[in-house]
Amino acid sequence: MEGEKMATLKQNLIRYIDARFPIIYLDTYEELKLDEIIKSISYGRKIVEWNGANGFVNFDTKLTALLDSDSLNIVDSLGYTLNFLDKSRDLDNSLFVIKDAHSLLNDLGIVSKLKSLAIKINAGLIDSTIIIVSSIVNIPKELEKFITVLEMDYLSKKEIEKVIMSFIKENEMPAIKDELLEEMAVKFKGLTKYEIENIIALAYAENGELNKTDISLIFEQKRQIIKKSGILEMIPLKESINDIGGLLKLKNWLIKKSKVFKNLDKALEFGVDMPKGVLIVGIPGCGKSLNAKAIANLFEAPLLRMDMGRLMGKYVGESEANMRKAILMAESISPCVLWVDELEKAFAGVGSNGGASDIVTRLFGNFLTWMQEKDSPTFVVATANDVTKLPPELLRKGRFDEVFFVGLPNLDDRKKIFDIHIQKRRPDDKNNINLDLLASKTDGYTGADIENVIIESVENVFSEGKNRLTTEDITKVINETSSLSVIMKESIDSMTEEYKKRKFKNASM
């Protein structure tokens, strides 16, 4: 059964080809799947191909077809092919597929030849469509009005199940239960057919069957894909909700959301809306980033971090393409948690007069539209220090499920934070330490301030050759420490007033 999005792509291709759109740019990693689609919609048209590895080739066999171009470099090879097809009229009644050519679209000669062909196709002098296939979108200004960009989505769950079952049948592997098939199909989301088959082959080579232990192979492959993409980063999950001191209101809210997220099918059937995400704003050092990591652990989902700096590209349209690709990658790997750290820096100046570049404004628009319309189990955790620098559109209802303010920890929160960090480093000494006294002496300290106090105290005790950590050792460090609330008093007071004025939910009770 063909996925709905794949069927839509085929329909769009047919429409654009029939309407004689001159150049279609297909943004995809799935070349093999795309070859199948192009074959299925050719309807008697010839299909010719040029790729960066072998030049002009037979589309079916991938064997070199234009021998005279063998000795040419890659730029001249494409130029030679374009000239040959134009003069020989071999483009008539054809689809011309060009692969691995995004970098060549910076060459003026190549761009001029493509523009000349596009003009002839538009004028009806050539009955053809040029299909550029690449995972990197690079659109020269000269070709913008001739190019239509289409994206090819990753395999659907049903398509993945079909790939798994076909591999099992072809290799006469033991059958697997429906529950495992469904779980593996969900875990495989975001991988290409080639990658899925490779993982199954590896599992088959190791133990001759597919079982739950193979889930770790899938996770490792996904981690590699994220790493190689250079757009998103997969963060290891070490921190749990128990590593957060205080913030009980936020933690209780997250626990409630996790029950929905981990039982999504039942929740949606019951009438619960798809969780969108949470915006956590507040003072630096008070646990916003820690919360993002703990949320993914609580939701039992991968944590992907989106860094806006990585999305910025040097080619026209590349930054927007990277944003689309990051969103598509997150959605394909979903259910997952997408963490956007320091959101106010990512979209700095948007909405102010000339404050942001056109690229940043367009990226913000893409992100905002996706946040409003997304229906995938991609839970967005955005963190920000200064809410006054955030575009007001981000704070409207419907973008996030809730906005929480994380302020300086209160007395009970500070006691819990001390407890967590002492337990982590000197658990045997904890019962002899007066946590109430330490909490009372650290009014105005952030969670990061308290952690650093314990780190320094433990180091001092070790350096002095002592056997245990005491209340006095920690108090000594506290007396020598200036908290963030002292160093940044005016800024923190101003921030706190702003959050109260906006009536954000306090993360603490």
Residue, then its C-alpha position, 0 to 999 in steps of 0.5 A: m500500500e502506497g503512503e499518502k504523502m508518496a502518492t501526493l508526490k507522484q500526483n504533483l510530478i504528473r501535474y507539473i510534467d503534463a503542464r510542461f514545467p521546465i525544471i523540477y528540483l527534488d530534494t531527497y536522499e531516496e534516489l532508488k525510491l525516486d527512480e521507481i517513481i519516475k519510471s512509474i509516471s514516465y508513461g512512454r516518455k524516454i528517461v535519460e540520466w546524468n550523474g556525477a559519478n558516471g556522467f551520461v548513463n542509461f537510466d535503467t542500467k546506470l552504464t555510461a552511454l556517452l563514451d566521448s565524454d569519458s575523459l571530461n571533468i565533471v563540469d565539462s561532462l554535464g555541459y557536454t551532455l546538455n549540448f549533446l541532448d539539445k543539438s541531437r533533439d534527444l530531449d524530445n518526449s523525455l524526462f532528463v534526470i540530473k543527479d549529484a549536481h548541486s555544486l555545479l549549479n554555481d557554474l555560469g556555463i551550466v546555469s546558462k545551458l539549463k536556462s536556455l533549455a528551460i526557455k525552449i521547454n517553456a516555449g514548446l520547442i522541446d517536449s521535456t522536463i528536467i528533474i534535478v535530484s539532490s539532498i542539497v537545494n542550491i537554486p541559482k538566481e537565474l533559474e529561480k522562475f524556471i524551478t519548482v521544488l518538491e520534497m520527497d518524504y521518508l518512508s511511511k510506517k506501512e511502507i517500512e513494514k512492507v520492506i521488513m516483510s519482503f526482506i524476511k520472505e526473500n531471506e527465509m528468515p523466521a516470521i516475527k510477531d505483529e507487535l514487534l513488526e509494528e515497533m520496529a516500523v516505528k523505530f525505523k522511521g526516518l531511515t531510507k529503504y537502503e539503510i533499513e535493509n542494511i540494518i536487517a541484514l546486520a541483524y540477520a548476520e548476527n543471529g539469523e532473526l529479528n528480535k527486540t535486541d535489534i532496536s539498539l542497531i536502529f538507534e545507532q544508525k539514526r544517531q549516525i544519520i543525525k550526526k552526518s546531516g550536520i543540521l540536528e544533533m542527537i543528545p545522549l539521555k543521561e538526566s532524568i526528572n529526578d535530577i531536577g531539584g524543585l520545579l514541582k508544578l512544571k514536573n507534574w505538568l510534564i508527567k501528565k503530558s508524558k502519559v499522553f505522549k507514550n499512549l498517543d494512539k489511545a489518547l487521540e482516539f479518546g479525543v486528546d489533542m496532539p501535544k505541541g510542546v513547551l516554552i521554558v523561559g527564565i533566569p540563566g542557570c536555573g535548569k532550563s536545559l536540564n529540563a529539556k534533557a529530562i523531558a526526553n527521558l521521561f517521554e522515552a523518546p530521542l532528543l534532537r537539538m536544533d542549532m540555528g547556526r547550523l541551518m544557515g547556508k551559503y547558497v540561495g534558498e539553502s537555509e530555508a531548505n535546511m530548516r525544512k530538512a531539519i523539520l522533516m528529519a525530526e518528524s520522520i524520526s518521531p516520536c521525538v523531542l526537538w530542543v531549540d535552545e536559546l530561542e531568542k538568539a535564534f530569531a533575534g530581531v524578528g518583528s523589529n525594524g530591520g533587526a533581522s535579516d531576510i533569511v532569519t525572518r523567513l526561517f522564523g516564518n517556516f518554523l512558526t507555520w510548522m509549530q501551528e500546523k504540525d500533527s506529528p508526535t514531535f514535542v518541541v522544547a524551547t528554552a529562552n533567557d530573555v522573553t522580551k527579545l522573543p517575537p510576540e507571535l511565538l507567545r500566542k496560544g496554539r504555538f506551545d501547550e504552555v509557557f513556564f517561568v523558571g525563577l530563582p529556586n525557593l528554600d525547598d527547591r534549594k534544599k532539594i538541589f543540594d540533596i541531588h548534587i551531594q547524593k551524586r558525588r558523596p552519598d555516604d556523607k549526605n546524612n551528616i550534612n545540614l541541608d536546611l542550613l545550606a538552603s537558608k544560606t543560599d538565598g538568591y543562588t541559582g541551581a548552577d550556583i549550588e552545583n558549583v558550590i558542591i563541586e568546589s567543596v568536594e574538590n577542596v576536601f579531596s585536596e586537603g586529604k580529608n575523608r568526608l564532606t561536612t556542612e562546614d566545608i560547604t559553608k566555607v565555599i558559600n561564604e566565598t561565592s557571589s551568586l548570579s543574583v548578586i552579579m546580575k541583580e538589575s537584569i534578574d530583577s527586571m526579567t522577573e518583573e517581566y515574567k510576572k507581568r506576562k502571567f507565565k506559569n511559575a515552574s515551582m509550586 
